[in-house]
Amino acid sequence: MVVRMRDPFATLAAVQRAMDSVIGGDQLGTRITGGAYPPVNVYKDGEDFVVVAEMPGVRREDLDVQVRGDTVSIKGKKAAAHRQSAEVQAEANEFERSLTLPVQLDVAKVAAEYRDGVLTVRLPRAESERPRSVAINA
């Protein structure tokens, strides 16, 4: 009699995929695509959004941040540190992540800062997306 054990990691991956499909984003309505790198946090600061991505070892000149409409993309490459004598099987050092926010962004006012391996991108909401008070006539 042969007893087969199911791979516990495959089960965990299946549960994660199921949870991701049910949730479909986070509490802010943000959708994140790409791989798992760099890890990102998204939060609201007043009417604006802030994206914080951790990328230790990535040089500033190897980063590219693009914003269009409601989407911000972070692209870059990380130099692999290995000894010359090391045999490298595969070197996946380029990355890309895209975040789609639930509002249009004011592309002209986007600001990015990269310090100590942490990229912070401030994404102001477009003026057309900001709530306005409406005067009520008698």
Wavefront OBJ file of the C-alpha trace (Angstrom):
o trace
v 0.000 0.000 0.000
v 1.364 3.382 -0.993
v 0.460 6.406 1.096
v 0.786 9.742 -0.663
v 1.233 12.896 1.321
v -0.003 16.122 -0.120
v 2.536 18.947 -0.340
v 1.642 21.367 2.503
v 3.185 24.305 0.636
v 0.995 23.646 -2.401
v -2.025 23.726 -0.097
v -0.907 27.029 1.426
v -0.327 28.507 -2.040
v -3.805 27.427 -3.124
v -5.343 29.036 -0.024
v -3.399 32.258 -0.708
v -4.623 32.349 -4.335
v -8.204 31.783 -3.187
v -7.956 34.579 -0.625
v -6.417 36.937 -3.196
v -9.246 36.264 -5.646
v -11.903 36.875 -2.969
v -10.331 40.049 -1.663
v -9.281 41.366 -5.077
v -7.321 44.248 -3.546
v -6.914 45.958 -0.242
v -9.083 48.173 1.934
v -8.250 51.241 -0.173
v -9.391 49.621 -3.403
v -5.820 49.278 -4.686
v -4.852 46.497 -7.098
v -1.200 45.441 -7.151
v 0.270 43.464 -10.042
v 3.722 42.089 -10.717
v 5.832 39.876 -8.529
v 6.306 40.015 -4.794
v 9.293 42.353 -5.092
v 9.536 45.049 -4.018
v 7.207 44.756 -1.023
v 4.928 47.791 -0.955
v 2.659 49.537 1.523
v -0.080 51.890 0.360
v -1.874 54.300 2.637
v -3.944 57.465 2.487
v -2.672 60.776 3.800
v -5.650 63.118 3.705
v -6.902 63.048 0.107
v -3.566 61.775 -1.260
v -2.083 58.296 -1.472
v 1.436 57.325 -0.408
v 3.304 54.270 -1.681
v 6.317 53.012 0.259
v 8.488 50.325 -1.380
v 11.441 48.656 0.316
v 14.347 48.000 -2.057
v 17.634 47.571 -0.184
v 20.626 47.329 -2.471
v 18.926 49.037 -5.429
v 20.679 52.130 -6.725
v 18.657 55.289 -7.369
v 19.782 55.405 -11.018
v 18.425 51.863 -11.552
v 14.863 52.902 -10.607
v 12.085 54.109 -12.896
v 8.773 55.358 -11.491
v 5.972 56.140 -13.945
v 2.468 57.446 -13.264
v -0.396 57.447 -15.753
v -4.044 58.077 -14.910
v -4.741 55.920 -11.847
v -1.682 53.650 -12.078
v 1.859 53.929 -10.723
v 4.575 51.552 -11.968
v 7.879 50.896 -10.240
v 10.572 49.311 -12.392
v 14.195 48.668 -11.659
v 17.046 46.272 -11.357
v 19.075 45.030 -8.452
v 22.702 44.110 -8.912
v 23.354 40.582 -7.733
v 26.224 40.296 -5.303
v 28.052 37.002 -5.731
v 31.636 35.862 -5.859
v 33.293 35.569 -9.242
v 33.906 31.877 -8.576
v 30.249 31.245 -7.792
v 28.246 29.398 -10.390
v 25.079 31.382 -11.074
v 22.169 29.319 -12.408
v 19.743 32.174 -12.963
v 19.889 35.832 -12.191
v 16.497 37.510 -12.048
v 17.500 41.001 -11.068
v 14.904 43.093 -12.918
v 11.561 43.805 -11.302
v 8.317 45.624 -11.986
v 5.242 46.274 -9.852
v 2.173 48.266 -10.791
v -0.465 49.656 -8.458
v -3.858 50.758 -9.675
v -5.566 53.180 -7.313
v -9.329 53.809 -7.100
v -8.965 57.469 -8.220
v -7.274 59.471 -10.978
v -3.973 61.036 -9.956
v -2.543 64.508 -10.527
v 0.520 63.368 -12.464
v 2.127 66.833 -12.442
v 2.242 66.886 -8.622
v 3.606 63.386 -7.975
v 6.779 63.416 -5.861
v 9.217 60.572 -5.191
v 12.056 60.205 -2.700
v 14.561 57.366 -2.371
v 16.604 57.115 0.800
v 18.335 54.193 2.548
v 16.700 51.599 0.275
v 13.163 52.923 0.768
v 11.210 54.545 -2.077
v 8.372 56.858 -1.025
v 5.995 58.115 -3.724
v 3.369 60.743 -2.849
v 0.412 60.541 -5.239
v -1.965 63.508 -5.066
v -5.534 62.892 -6.096
v -6.554 64.737 -9.283
v -8.505 67.940 -8.658
v -11.471 66.486 -10.558
v -11.544 63.595 -8.035
v -11.507 65.752 -4.910
v -14.801 66.222 -3.092
v -16.361 69.694 -3.369
v -18.902 71.443 -1.242
v -21.973 72.516 -3.137
v -23.922 75.594 -2.102
v -27.621 74.919 -1.605
v -29.909 77.672 -2.858
v -33.075 78.527 -1.011
l 1 2 3 4 5 6 7 8 9 10 11 12 13 14 15 16 17 18 19 20 21 22 23 24 25 26 27 28 29 30 31 32 33 34 35 36 37 38 39 40 41 42 43 44 45 46 47 48 49 50 51 52 53 54 55 56 57 58 59 60 61 62 63 64 65 66 67 68 69 70 71 72 73 74 75 76 77 78 79 80 81 82 83 84 85 86 87 88 89 90 91 92 93 94 95 96 97 98 99 100 101 102 103 104 105 106 107 108 109 110 111 112 113 114 115 116 117 118 119 120 121 122 123 124 125 126 127 128 129 130 131 132 133 134 135 136 137 138
